[in-house]
Structures are given as C-alpha cells and as structure tokens.
Amino acid sequence: MRIWDVEPKYLCRKHLLAEHRELHGLWNILTVHDGKGGYSRHPETLRWFGKTRALYARHEALAREFEHRGYEHHTPLDELHATGSGIQDAFLDTPDEQTLILRDKPCECPQTRI
C-alpha cells in the first residue's frame, strides 16, 4: 500500500491508478470500518489516522489529474468523512525520498526522466 506525497502529475498511469485504488481501500478502513480490519495496522494506514481531510484532499488532487489526462473518474469520496487535519506531515519516506524511489522504478513516471 502506498499513498505518494508527490504531485500526481509526476506519477505514470500505473502509479496514478494504483494509488487511487489504494486510497479508496484506505479510506474505507478509516471511515467505514472505523480503523479496523484489513491493513489497519499497516504503517501507511497509521500515518493517516486523524487526517481524513488530508486524504480527501489527496483524492481530489488525483481526480483532477485524472481529468487533466482525459480519464473518467466515477468514485468520489463522501466529504462528510473528511475530518481531522488537512495536512499530512507524517511520512514513511520524505517527498524527496519518494522522488528518488520513483526515479528508480522501471516505469514511465516523469520523475524518472529528471
């Protein structure tokens, strides 16, 4: 599970779609299942506890990137569950480290061409 902290425009199609799918799973853990089950103890999940407002904002950024690329987006989140902090300041890898991780992946992420 990975929710990136880099601008969505820097993600290749594969990473953009995968993050969107994983974000929905994380959202369900945090909002529908009240933080229980599945990956509830995963480090990526734990860093989002109390920050569904920030997670909602990340989803909206992904959805805008979908639109920018001409993809259709049909899975909005319920904004009523967007509570807590609107800022994600806990990182498993810093955004700069994430840039390096993306650069080293064998994909088409624009980061790999920097």
LOSESE-843104 format. One record per atom (N, C-alpha, C, O): x, y, z; atom name; residue number from 0. Coordinates in nm, 3 decimals, m for minus. Last residue first. Example, Ala and Ser with C-alpha at 12.3 -4.5 7.8 and 13.67 -1.06 7.14 Angstrom:
2
    east   north      up  a   k
   1.285  m0.225   0.708  N   1
   1.367  m0.106   0.714 CA   1
   1.290   0.003   0.787  C   1
   1.341   0.114   0.804  O   1
   1.319  m0.569   0.780  N   0
   1.230  m0.450   0.780 CA   0
   1.320  m0.330   0.780  C   0
   1.424  m0.332   0.846  O   0
***
This chain:
114
    east   north      up  a   k
   1.395   1.299  m1.494  N 113
   1.455   1.423  m1.441 CA 113
   1.607   1.410  m1.449  C 113
   1.679   1.502  m1.409  O 113
   1.258   1.078  m1.564  N 112
   1.326   1.149  m1.672 CA 112
   1.390   1.278  m1.626  C 112
   1.434   1.359  m1.708  O 112
   1.126   0.983  m1.350  N 111
   1.237   0.901  m1.398 CA 111
   1.315   0.972  m1.508  C 111
   1.426   0.930  m1.541  O 111
   0.913   1.152  m1.315  N 110
   1.028   1.166  m1.225 CA 110
   1.150   1.092  m1.279  C 110
   1.263   1.133  m1.255  O 110
   0.718   1.056  m1.487  N 109
   0.801   1.168  m1.532 CA 109
   0.923   1.190  m1.443  C 109
   1.025   1.240  m1.490  O 109
   0.705   0.704  m1.501  N 108
   0.684   0.824  m1.418 CA 108
   0.774   0.936  m1.468  C 108
   0.893   0.915  m1.489  O 108
   0.713   0.466  m1.637  N 107
   0.712   0.589  m1.715 CA 107
   0.685   0.714  m1.631  C 107
   0.646   0.818  m1.685  O 107
   0.944   0.238  m1.479  N 106
   0.812   0.279  m1.528 CA 106
   0.826   0.409  m1.604  C 106
   0.936   0.456  m1.631  O 106
   1.118   0.099  m1.276  N 105
   1.117   0.080  m1.422 CA 105
   0.978   0.111  m1.480  C 105
   0.906   0.021  m1.524  O 105
   1.229   0.334  m1.028  N 104
   1.133   0.233  m1.073 CA 104
   1.136   0.221  m1.226  C 104
   1.154   0.320  m1.296  O 104
   1.386   0.545  m0.955  N 103
   1.450   0.414  m0.968 CA 103
   1.356   0.304  m1.017  C 103
   1.401   0.193  m1.043  O 103
   1.209   0.755  m0.928  N 102
   1.313   0.764  m1.031 CA 102
   1.375   0.628  m1.058  C 102
   1.413   0.598  m1.171  O 102
   1.068   0.678  m0.702  N 101
   1.001   0.678  m0.832 CA 101
   1.104   0.680  m0.946  C 101
   1.085   0.613  m1.048  O 101
   1.270   0.720  m0.513  N 100
   1.210   0.587  m0.529 CA 100
   1.144   0.576  m0.665  C 100
   1.161   0.477  m0.736  O 100
   1.309   0.996  m0.540  N  99
   1.418   0.904  m0.575 CA  99
   1.365   0.762  m0.595  C  99
   1.412   0.690  m0.684  O  99
   1.061   1.084  m0.446  N  98
   1.105   1.120  m0.581 CA  98
   1.215   1.025  m0.628  C  98
   1.215   0.980  m0.742  O  98
   1.076   0.992  m0.186  N  97
   0.978   0.931  m0.276 CA  97
   1.012   0.963  m0.422  C  97
   0.995   0.879  m0.510  O  97
   1.263   1.168  m0.083  N  96
   1.297   1.027  m0.093 CA  96
   1.202   0.954  m0.188  C  96
   1.243   0.865  m0.263  O  96
   1.104   1.400  m0.095  N  95
   1.229   1.393  m0.173 CA  95
   1.274   1.248  m0.189  C  95
   1.319   1.208  m0.297  O  95
   0.897   1.331   0.086  N  94
   0.868   1.352  m0.055 CA  94
   0.994   1.348  m0.143  C  94
   0.988   1.296  m0.255  O  94
   1.028   1.067   0.299  N  93
   1.000   1.207   0.270 CA  93
   0.963   1.222   0.123  C  93
   0.995   1.134   0.042  O  93
   0.854   0.782   0.394  N  92
   0.967   0.833   0.317 CA  92
   0.932   0.978   0.286  C  92
   0.818   1.007   0.251  O  92
   0.652   0.807   0.571  N  91
   0.735   0.686   0.581 CA  91
   0.865   0.714   0.507  C  91
   0.973   0.674   0.551  O  91
   0.555   1.107   0.735  N  90
   0.600   1.038   0.614 CA  90
   0.676   0.911   0.648  C  90
   0.756   0.909   0.742  O  90
   0.329   1.343   0.834  N  89
   0.396   1.220   0.877 CA  89
   0.430   1.141   0.750  C  89
   0.342   1.112   0.669  O  89
   0.172   1.544   0.753  N  88
   0.309   1.579   0.786 CA  88
   0.387   1.461   0.843  C  88
   0.498   1.477   0.893  O  88
  m0.092   1.645   0.575  N  87
  m0.018   1.522   0.606 CA  87
   0.128   1.561   0.629  C  87
   0.198   1.605   0.538  O  87
  m0.361   1.844   0.671  N  86
  m0.220   1.840   0.631 CA  86
  m0.159   1.707   0.670  C  86
  m0.173   1.662   0.784  O  86
  m0.600   1.862   0.785  N  85
  m0.598   1.872   0.640 CA  85
  m0.457   1.867   0.584  C  85
  m0.437   1.883   0.464  O  85
  m0.701   1.662   1.061  N  84
  m0.606   1.752   0.997 CA  84
  m0.617   1.748   0.845  C  84
  m0.640   1.643   0.785  O  84
  m1.053   1.588   1.081  N  83
  m0.916   1.591   1.133 CA  83
  m0.830   1.688   1.054  C  83
  m0.878   1.782   0.992  O  83
  m1.239   1.458   0.799  N  82
  m1.225   1.526   0.927 CA  82
  m1.078   1.526   0.970  C  82
  m0.992   1.471   0.901  O  82
  m1.445   1.361   0.579  N  81
  m1.315   1.430   0.573 CA  81
  m1.300   1.517   0.697  C  81
  m1.341   1.633   0.700  O  81
  m1.695   1.261   0.569  N  80
  m1.597   1.184   0.647 CA  80
  m1.459   1.249   0.648  C  80
  m1.366   1.197   0.710  O  80
  m1.825   1.430   0.397  N  79
  m1.866   1.433   0.537 CA  79
  m1.768   1.356   0.627  C  79
  m1.759   1.384   0.747  O  79
  m1.741   1.365   0.142  N  78
  m1.670   1.472   0.212 CA  78
  m1.709   1.482   0.360  C  78
  m1.634   1.538   0.439  O  78
  m1.703   1.062   0.015  N  77
  m1.802   1.138   0.091 CA  77
  m1.729   1.240   0.178  C  77
  m1.662   1.204   0.275  O  77
  m1.538   1.058  m0.304  N  76
  m1.543   1.024  m0.161 CA  76
  m1.650   1.111  m0.095  C  76
  m1.683   1.219  m0.144  O  76
  m1.624   0.935  m0.632  N  75
  m1.598   1.042  m0.535 CA  75
  m1.603   0.987  m0.392  C  75
  m1.664   0.883  m0.365  O  75
  m1.568   0.780  m0.886  N  74
  m1.568   0.729  m0.748 CA  74
  m1.533   0.840  m0.649  C  74
  m1.425   0.839  m0.590  O  74
  m1.527   0.823  m1.154  N  73
  m1.665   0.800  m1.110 CA  73
  m1.673   0.756  m0.964  C  73
  m1.774   0.701  m0.922  O  73
  m1.351   0.978  m1.401  N  72
  m1.348   0.949  m1.258 CA  72
  m1.491   0.939  m1.208  C  72
  m1.568   1.035  m1.218  O  72
  m1.175   0.921  m1.702  N  71
  m1.301   0.943  m1.633 CA  71
  m1.285   0.904  m1.486  C  71
  m1.214   0.810  m1.452  O  71
  m0.895   1.099  m1.833  N  70
  m0.954   0.979  m1.774 CA  70
  m1.087   1.017  m1.710  C  70
  m1.108   1.132  m1.671  O  70
  m0.754   1.316  m1.925  N  69
  m0.866   1.268  m2.007 CA  69
  m0.927   1.139  m1.957  C  69
  m1.003   1.074  m2.030  O  69
  m0.568   1.428  m1.765  N  68
  m0.521   1.327  m1.860 CA  68
  m0.632   1.271  m1.949  C  68
  m0.607   1.188  m2.036  O  68
  m0.729   1.591  m1.608  N  67
  m0.626   1.652  m1.691 CA  67
  m0.577   1.556  m1.799  C  67
  m0.547   1.597  m1.912  O  67
  m0.874   1.396  m1.469  N  66
  m0.942   1.484  m1.564 CA  66
  m0.841   1.546  m1.661  C  66
  m0.866   1.553  m1.781  O  66
  m0.666   1.291  m1.309  N  65
  m0.743   1.205  m1.399 CA  65
  m0.805   1.290  m1.511  C  65
  m0.790   1.261  m1.629  O  65
  m0.605   1.519  m1.164  N  64
  m0.506   1.467  m1.259 CA  64
  m0.571   1.370  m1.356  C  64
  m0.534   1.367  m1.474  O  64
  m0.834   1.536  m1.009  N  63
  m0.803   1.645  m1.103 CA  63
  m0.701   1.599  m1.207  C  63
  m0.711   1.636  m1.324  O  63
  m0.803   1.301  m0.862  N  62
  m0.917   1.313  m0.953 CA  62
  m0.894   1.426  m1.054  C  62
  m0.931   1.414  m1.170  O  62
  m0.577   1.367  m0.709  N  61
  m0.571   1.255  m0.804 CA  61
  m0.683   1.267  m0.907  C  61
  m0.660   1.246  m1.026  O  61
  m0.690   1.574  m0.558  N  60
  m0.576   1.603  m0.646 CA  60
  m0.559   1.492  m0.750  C  60
  m0.531   1.519  m0.867  O  60
  m0.880   1.429  m0.417  N  59
  m0.925   1.533  m0.509 CA  59
  m0.813   1.571  m0.607  C  59
  m0.839   1.597  m0.724  O  59
  m0.711   1.271  m0.261  N  58
  m0.800   1.209  m0.359 CA  58
  m0.846   1.311  m0.462  C  58
  m0.850   1.282  m0.582  O  58
  m0.597   1.467  m0.102  N  57
  m0.511   1.390  m0.193 CA  57
  m0.597   1.324  m0.301  C  57
  m0.559   1.322  m0.418  O  57
  m0.823   1.548   0.041  N  56
  m0.757   1.644  m0.048 CA  56
  m0.666   1.572  m0.147  C  56
  m0.658   1.611  m0.264  O  56
  m0.866   1.312   0.186  N  55
  m0.968   1.360   0.092 CA  55
  m0.906   1.457  m0.009  C  55
  m0.932   1.448  m0.129  O  55
  m0.640   1.320   0.344  N  54
  m0.657   1.210   0.250 CA  54
  m0.761   1.246   0.145  C  54
  m0.744   1.213   0.027  O  54
  m0.695   1.546   0.498  N  53
  m0.578   1.547   0.410 CA  53
  m0.589   1.436   0.305  C  53
  m0.551   1.455   0.190  O  53
  m0.919   1.445   0.630  N  52
  m0.933   1.567   0.549 CA  52
  m0.815   1.578   0.452  C  52
  m0.834   1.616   0.336  O  52
  m0.821   1.235   0.774  N  51
  m0.900   1.203   0.655 CA  51
  m0.927   1.328   0.571  C  51
  m0.956   1.317   0.451  O  51
  m0.645   1.211   0.990  N  50
  m0.613   1.302   0.881 CA  50
  m0.695   1.271   0.755  C  50
  m0.644   1.280   0.644  O  50
  m0.668   1.018   1.182  N  49
  m0.692   1.156   1.223 CA  49
  m0.665   1.258   1.114  C  49
  m0.663   1.378   1.140  O  49
  m0.435   0.812   1.022  N  48
  m0.534   0.823   1.128 CA  48
  m0.545   0.968   1.172  C  48
  m0.444   1.034   1.197  O  48
  m0.225   0.799   0.843  N  47
  m0.343   0.875   0.802 CA  47
  m0.452   0.883   0.908  C  47
  m0.551   0.952   0.889  O  47
  m0.032   0.634   0.942  N  46
   0.004   0.776   0.926 CA  46
  m0.114   0.863   0.884  C  46
  m0.106   0.986   0.889  O  46
  m0.153   0.382   0.933  N  45
  m0.137   0.451   1.061 CA  45
  m0.105   0.599   1.045  C  45
  m0.148   0.681   1.127  O  45
  m0.128   0.307   0.665  N  44
  m0.260   0.336   0.722 CA  44
  m0.245   0.420   0.848  C  44
  m0.316   0.519   0.866  O  44
   0.144   0.263   0.648  N  43
   0.083   0.363   0.559 CA  43
  m0.055   0.403   0.610  C  43
  m0.095   0.519   0.599  O  43
   0.181   0.053   0.836  N  42
   0.238   0.187   0.860 CA  42
   0.177   0.296   0.772  C  42
   0.161   0.409   0.817  O  42
  m0.112  m0.132   0.916  N  41
  m0.005  m0.106   0.820 CA  41
   0.050   0.035   0.844  C  41
  m0.027   0.127   0.870  O  41
  m0.331  m0.187   1.061  N  40
  m0.207  m0.165   1.137 CA  40
  m0.087  m0.141   1.046  C  40
   0.026  m0.132   1.093  O  40
  m0.532  m0.226   0.871  N  39
  m0.548  m0.119   0.970 CA  39
  m0.421  m0.091   1.051  C  39
  m0.405   0.019   1.103  O  39
  m0.579  m0.381   0.646  N  38
  m0.448  m0.320   0.664 CA  38
  m0.448  m0.212   0.772  C  38
  m0.371  m0.116   0.762  O  38
  m0.841  m0.557   0.781  N  37
  m0.750  m0.544   0.667 CA  37
  m0.612  m0.493   0.702  C  37
  m0.539  m0.555   0.779  O  37
  m0.962  m0.390   1.083  N  36
  m0.960  m0.489   0.976 CA  36
  m0.852  m0.463   0.873  C  36
  m0.782  m0.362   0.877  O  36
  m1.047  m0.046   1.162  N  35
  m1.026  m0.187   1.196 CA  35
  m1.023  m0.273   1.071  C  35
  m1.074  m0.234   0.965  O  35
  m1.128   0.216   1.136  N  34
  m0.988   0.188   1.163 CA  34
  m0.957   0.044   1.197  C  34
  m0.852   0.015   1.254  O  34
  m1.401   0.200   1.073  N  33
  m1.358   0.264   1.197 CA  33
  m1.216   0.225   1.236  C  33
  m1.187   0.202   1.353  O  33
  m1.487   0.122   0.828  N  32
  m1.454   0.016   0.924 CA  32
  m1.395   0.069   1.054  C  32
  m1.345  m0.008   1.136  O  32
  m1.527   0.369   0.701  N  31
  m1.635   0.270   0.707 CA  31
  m1.611   0.168   0.817  C  31
  m1.702   0.132   0.891  O  31
  m1.281   0.515   0.747  N  30
  m1.414   0.574   0.764 CA  30
  m1.524   0.471   0.783  C  30
  m1.607   0.486   0.872  O  30
  m1.045   0.365   0.721  N  29
  m1.050   0.477   0.816 CA  29
  m1.191   0.528   0.843  C  29
  m1.217   0.579   0.951  O  29
  m1.105   0.173   0.525  N  28
  m1.054   0.131   0.656 CA  28
  m1.076   0.241   0.759  C  28
  m1.121   0.214   0.870  O  28
  m1.180   0.345   0.315  N  27
  m1.278   0.253   0.374 CA  27
  m1.232   0.203   0.510  C  27
  m1.314   0.191   0.602  O  27
  m0.934   0.469   0.262  N  26
  m1.049   0.549   0.304 CA  26
  m1.154   0.461   0.372  C  26
  m1.209   0.499   0.476  O  26
  m0.789   0.249   0.169  N  25
  m0.750   0.315   0.294 CA  25
  m0.865   0.397   0.349  C  25
  m0.891   0.395   0.470  O  25
  m0.926   0.204  m0.072  N  24
  m0.919   0.100   0.031 CA  24
  m0.885   0.158   0.166  C  24
  m0.946   0.122   0.267  O  24
  m0.876   0.448  m0.200  N  23
  m1.014   0.410  m0.169 CA  23
  m1.017   0.299  m0.063  C  23
  m1.102   0.302   0.026  O  23
  m0.598   0.429  m0.225  N  22
  m0.655   0.535  m0.143 CA  22
  m0.800   0.503  m0.107  C  22
  m0.841   0.527   0.007  O  22
  m0.573   0.222  m0.406  N  21
  m0.531   0.200  m0.268 CA  21
  m0.587   0.307  m0.175  C  21
  m0.618   0.279  m0.060  O  21
  m0.670   0.351  m0.639  N  20
  m0.735   0.228  m0.589 CA  20
  m0.700   0.207  m0.442  C  20
  m0.788   0.176  m0.361  O  20
  m0.482   0.559  m0.659  N  19
  m0.625   0.589  m0.647 CA  19
  m0.699   0.469  m0.589  C  19
  m0.782   0.485  m0.499  O  19
  m0.244   0.417  m0.694  N  18
  m0.264   0.498  m0.574 CA  18
  m0.411   0.528  m0.553  C  18
  m0.460   0.522  m0.440  O  18
  m0.298   0.300  m0.944  N  17
  m0.278   0.215  m0.826 CA  17
  m0.298   0.295  m0.698  C  17
  m0.361   0.247  m0.604  O  17
  m0.314   0.525  m1.112  N  16
  m0.431   0.439  m1.094 CA  16
  m0.418   0.351  m0.970  C  16
  m0.516   0.329  m0.900  O  16
  m0.049   0.625  m1.080  N  15
  m0.166   0.709  m1.054 CA  15
  m0.288   0.623  m1.026  C  15
  m0.360   0.646  m0.929  O  15
   0.112   0.411  m1.163  N  14
   0.117   0.456  m1.024 CA  14
  m0.002   0.543  m0.987  C  14
  m0.052   0.535  m0.875  O  14
   0.030   0.390  m1.438  N  13
   0.027   0.275  m1.347 CA  13
   0.024   0.319  m1.200  C  13
  m0.058   0.271  m1.123  O  13
   0.085   0.648  m1.542  N  12
  m0.051   0.595  m1.539 CA  12
  m0.065   0.483  m1.437  C  12
  m0.160   0.480  m1.359  O  12
   0.325   0.808  m1.325  N  11
   0.285   0.745  m1.450 CA  11
   0.143   0.691  m1.433  C  11
   0.089   0.688  m1.322  O  11
   0.328   1.116  m1.151  N  10
   0.304   0.972  m1.149 CA  10
   0.269   0.922  m1.288  C  10
   0.192   0.986  m1.361  O  10
   0.340   1.387  m1.148  N   9
   0.467   1.316  m1.160 CA   9
   0.452   1.164  m1.159  C   9
   0.551   1.091  m1.165  O   9
   0.090   1.478  m1.096  N   8
   0.138   1.493  m1.233 CA   8
   0.269   1.419  m1.256  C   8
   0.306   1.392  m1.370  O   8
   0.058   1.454  m0.817  N   7
   0.009   1.348  m0.905 CA   7
   0.057   1.357  m1.049  C   7
   0.066   1.256  m1.119  O   7
   0.344   1.539  m0.625  N   6
   0.234   1.586  m0.709 CA   6
   0.189   1.474  m0.803  C   6
   0.273   1.407  m0.863  O   6
   0.400   1.309  m0.355  N   5
   0.449   1.393  m0.464 CA   5
   0.328   1.434  m0.548  C   5
   0.223   1.370  m0.543  O   5
   0.334   1.122  m0.176  N   4
   0.328   1.261  m0.130 CA   4
   0.392   1.354  m0.231  C   4
   0.434   1.464  m0.197  O   4
   0.134   0.826  m0.227  N   3
   0.250   0.911  m0.253 CA   3
   0.227   1.051  m0.199  C   3
   0.113   1.092  m0.178  O   3
   0.046   0.561  m0.053  N   2
  m0.011   0.689  m0.092 CA   2
   0.109   0.782  m0.106  C   2
   0.176   0.812  m0.008  O   2
   0.055   0.219  m0.085  N   1
   0.134   0.342  m0.092 CA   1
   0.045   0.457  m0.134  C   1
  m0.022   0.452  m0.237  O   1
   0.085  m0.117   0.000  N   0
   0.000   0.000   0.000 CA   0
   0.090   0.123   0.000  C   0
   0.187   0.130   0.074  O   0
***
